[in-house]
Amino acid sequence: MISKQLVVSNHANHDLEWLSMTYAYGFSPENTIIYDRTPDDFEGKTKIDHLGEVISSPNVGSNPYDIGRFIVDNYDDLPDMMIHIKGNLLQKNYSTEERFVYALQSNWFVPIDGGTLCESYFPYLVNNNWFAQPMEWEDRTEGEKIDEIKMIKVYPRISSLREFIKDLFEVEDNQIPKFLSFAPGANYAVPKNCILKYSKNFYKKIMYYTDYSNNPIEAHWFERVLQLAWQGCLKENFSYIVD
């Protein structure tokens, strides 16, 4: 049997009792990890340690920070399959229960989204929960707020999603796809071999680039590039090494 791990990121006092539905598909508290950001003094904080191993996490970087942390901490001993989800996966309509169950049973890469891309779609939203974002939209939006981006960023030499992709991978402008498909909330079933296509340094960047705010722009950029990385053949850019 392949080893599996359910990784719940960016938990902030969500109702997680629904995770018990995963027990029918090879999961249990023994192979579930929950990164918890709920303050200890938060009134009404719910008990969740019966659902899995609870790891206190700083309230930074949204869920990409926790994804990066899990991979960095376990890089040399990763399970065969990892199911990365947010604690409100189904409550916020990131995906459907049917799609989630399909991902739980997989041993291959699965974006936990709303399903396959249809021929006719709006540029932002498909089937109410599946995104395909055109790079032209990103370029225009970031061009309008470039001064704001430069002001708030802790890593100021990257000022757009396009430059961010080129920082992570060895690609030219004409190699960046016209549309970026991604699972909202960065919810994915990922095999170990997809993770290990990239060095530990790649995942350290996720933490390092997002640890200055609870909702940094880089977290949104990682949300958009993880699918591009894990399903493709992009070569890692080693020009910047995180200590």
C-alpha positions in Angstrom: 0.0 0.0 0.0 1.2 3.5 -0.8 1.6 5.9 2.2 -0.8 8.9 2.3 -1.0 12.1 4.3 -3.8 14.6 4.6 -2.4 18.0 5.3 -4.8 20.7 6.5 -3.3 24.2 6.1 -4.3 27.6 7.4 -6.8 26.3 10.0 -8.4 29.2 11.8 -11.1 27.7 14.0 -13.0 26.1 11.2 -15.4 23.3 11.9 -13.1 20.3 11.0 -15.4 17.5 12.2 -16.3 16.9 8.5 -12.7 15.4 8.1 -14.1 12.1 9.4 -15.5 11.5 6.0 -12.0 10.8 4.8 -11.7 7.7 7.1 -13.5 5.6 4.5 -10.7 6.4 2.0 -7.6 5.4 3.9 -7.2 8.4 6.2 -7.4 8.7 9.9 -6.1 10.9 12.8 -2.8 9.0 12.4 -2.1 10.3 8.9 -3.6 13.7 9.2 -1.7 16.9 10.1 -3.5 20.2 10.9 -1.6 23.5 10.8 -3.5 25.6 13.3 -3.4 29.4 13.5 -6.2 29.8 16.0 -4.8 31.8 19.0 -4.9 29.9 22.3 -6.8 32.8 23.9 -9.5 32.9 21.2 -12.9 32.6 22.8 -14.6 29.5 21.6 -11.5 27.8 20.3 -12.5 24.2 19.3 -10.7 21.0 20.2 -9.3 19.4 17.1 -6.5 17.1 18.4 -8.7 14.0 18.0 -8.7 14.7 14.3 -5.0 14.6 13.7 -1.6 15.9 14.7 -2.0 19.6 15.5 1.0 21.9 14.7 0.9 25.5 15.7 1.5 27.8 12.7 2.2 31.5 12.5 -0.5 33.5 10.9 1.5 34.4 7.8 1.6 33.4 4.1 -2.0 32.0 3.9 -2.0 28.3 3.2 1.0 28.2 0.7 3.2 29.0 3.7 2.0 25.8 5.5 2.3 23.8 2.3 5.9 24.9 2.0 6.6 24.2 5.7 5.2 20.7 5.5 7.4 19.9 2.5 10.5 21.5 3.9 10.1 19.7 7.2 9.5 16.3 5.6 11.4 16.6 2.4 13.6 13.5 3.0 10.7 11.4 4.2 7.6 12.4 2.3 4.6 10.1 2.0 3.8 8.7 -1.5 0.7 10.9 -1.7 -0.1 14.2 -0.1 -3.6 15.7 0.0 -3.2 19.5 0.6 -6.4 21.2 1.6 -7.8 24.2 3.5 -10.0 23.4 6.4 -13.0 25.1 4.8 -12.5 23.2 1.5 -16.1 22.2 1.1 -17.7 24.9 3.2 -16.4 27.7 0.9 -17.2 25.9 -2.3 -13.6 25.5 -3.5 -14.5 22.1 -4.8 -17.2 19.5 -4.7 -17.5 16.4 -2.4 -17.4 14.2 -5.5 -14.1 15.8 -6.7 -12.6 15.6 -3.2 -13.4 11.9 -2.8 -11.8 11.3 -6.3 -8.7 13.0 -5.1 -8.6 11.0 -1.8 -8.5 7.8 -3.8 -5.9 8.9 -6.3 -2.2 8.1 -6.5 -1.7 10.7 -9.2 -1.8 14.5 -9.4 -5.3 15.9 -9.0 -6.3 19.6 -8.7 -9.1 19.6 -6.2 -11.2 22.1 -8.1 -14.6 22.1 -9.8 -13.7 19.8 -12.7 -12.3 19.9 -16.2 -12.1 23.1 -18.3 -15.0 23.7 -20.6 -14.7 25.3 -24.0 -16.7 28.4 -23.2 -15.7 30.2 -20.0 -15.2 33.5 -18.2 -11.6 34.4 -17.6 -11.8 34.1 -13.8 -14.4 31.5 -12.9 -15.5 28.2 -14.4 -18.4 26.1 -13.0 -18.5 28.4 -10.0 -15.2 27.2 -8.5 -12.6 26.5 -11.2 -10.2 29.3 -12.3 -8.3 29.9 -15.5 -6.6 33.3 -15.3 -5.2 35.0 -18.4 -1.7 36.4 -18.0 -2.8 39.5 -19.9 -5.2 40.2 -17.0 -2.4 39.8 -14.5 -0.1 42.1 -16.4 -2.7 44.8 -16.7 -3.7 44.6 -13.0 -0.2 44.5 -11.7 0.8 47.4 -14.0 -1.9 49.5 -12.4 -0.7 48.8 -8.9 3.0 48.3 -9.3 3.9 51.1 -6.9 1.8 49.5 -4.2 3.4 46.0 -4.9 6.9 47.5 -4.6 6.0 49.3 -1.4 4.6 46.2 0.5 6.9 43.5 -0.8 9.6 42.2 1.4 11.3 40.8 -1.7 11.0 43.9 -3.9 12.9 42.7 -7.0 9.8 40.8 -8.2 7.0 43.1 -9.2 4.7 40.9 -11.2 3.4 37.3 -11.6 5.4 37.0 -14.8 8.6 37.9 -13.1 7.7 35.7 -10.2 7.4 32.7 -12.6 10.8 33.5 -14.1 12.3 33.7 -10.6 11.2 30.2 -9.8 11.8 28.5 -13.2 14.2 28.8 -16.1 11.7 30.1 -18.7 11.5 32.8 -21.3 8.5 35.1 -21.7 7.3 33.1 -24.7 7.3 29.9 -22.7 4.9 31.2 -20.1 1.4 30.0 -20.9 -1.3 32.4 -22.0 -3.6 31.1 -19.3 -2.8 29.8 -15.8 -5.2 27.2 -14.6 -5.1 26.5 -10.8 -7.2 25.1 -8.0 -8.6 28.0 -5.9 -7.1 27.8 -2.4 -4.2 25.6 -3.6 -6.0 22.4 -2.8 -4.2 19.5 -4.5 -3.5 15.8 -4.3 0.2 15.5 -5.1 2.4 12.5 -5.5 5.9 12.6 -4.0 7.6 12.4 -7.4 5.9 15.7 -8.4 7.2 17.3 -5.2 10.7 16.0 -5.6 11.0 17.5 -9.1 12.2 20.6 -7.2 14.8 21.0 -4.5 14.1 21.8 -0.9 15.2 25.4 -1.7 12.2 25.8 -4.0 9.8 25.1 -1.1 11.9 27.3 1.3 11.1 30.1 -1.1 7.4 29.6 -0.5 8.0 30.2 3.2 10.6 33.0 2.8 8.6 35.0 0.2 5.3 34.9 2.2 6.3 35.2 5.9 5.8 38.9 6.3 2.0 39.1 6.1 -1.0 36.9 6.7 -2.2 37.6 3.1 0.9 38.6 1.0 0.6 38.9 -2.8 3.2 36.1 -3.1 0.8 33.7 -1.5 -1.7 34.4 -4.4 1.1 33.9 -6.9 2.2 30.6 -5.4 -1.5 29.6 -5.5 -1.3 30.2 -9.3 2.0 28.5 -10.0 1.9 25.3 -8.0 -0.3 23.6 -10.6 2.0 24.8 -13.4 5.0 23.4 -11.4 3.6 20.0 -10.3 2.0 19.0 -13.6 4.6 20.3 -16.0 8.3 19.9 -16.8 9.6 23.3 -15.9 13.2 23.5 -14.9 14.0 25.0 -11.5 15.8 28.3 -11.4 18.7 28.1 -8.8 19.8 31.7 -9.1 18.5 32.5 -5.7 19.2 30.2 -2.7 17.4 30.6 0.6 19.6 29.8 3.6 
